[in-house]
Amino acid sequence: MEEAIAWAQELLQKSPTALKFLKYSFNADTAHIGAISNIAMSARALYYQTAEALAGVKAFNEKRPLDFSRCRK
């Protein structure tokens, strides 16, 4: 039990988003389309929070052409 608690404490130091994607990917081989859908929907939700997505929304709302040059590294 002590080892399990130590391992859980170590996992709590990791990114919750990364852990979520790992969990979805571990289940993908047995849960099939449902697991793949979970990965896709979570990835889409993350995308909506990126500078790239926000720049696109801003350009659309301002009715101007898209400029993603600031989003490229």
N, C-alpha and C positions, 0 to 999 in steps of 0.2 A: 504494500500500500504506500509506503514511503517513496518508493521509486515512481509510482504512478503520480503522486502529488508533485514530486520534483519535476517530472516531465510536463505535467499540466502547467506548472508555474513557468517553465521555459516556453511553452506554447503561448502563454498569455503575453509574452514579450514580443511576439511576432505580429505582423500586420493582420488585422482582422479580415481585410479584403483578400489578401493572399491566401489566408487559411480557408476562406469561403470557396475560392476557386479551386484550391487543392481538394477540398471535400467533394465538390461537384465532379472534378475529374476522376477521383477515385471511384465514384459511383457510376461513371459514364458507361463502363463496360457491362454493367448488369442492369442499369436502369434505362439504358438505350435512349430513346428520343426524349424522354422526360429529363434526363440528366443533361443532354446536349442543349435542350431548351433552357434549362437553368443557367448554364454557362453563357449562352448567347444573351439572355435577358439581363444578366448581371453585367456582362461586358458592355451592353448598350447603355445601361444605367451609368456605368463609369464614364463612358464616352461623353455623355451629356454634361459632365462636370469638367471637361477639358477646356483649355483655352481655345482650341480649334472649334469646338461646338459653340462656345459662347460667342466667338467672333462671327460665326455663321448666323447665329440668331440675331446678333446686333446688326449685321449688314442687312438681313432680311427686314427687320423692323424699321431700319432707317431707309429702306428702299434704295439701296446702293449696291454696286457690284461687290462680290466677295473678294477679299484679299487675305489669303492664308499665309502670306510670306512671313509674318511674325511667328507663325506656328511651326515653321520648319527650322530644324537645328542644323 
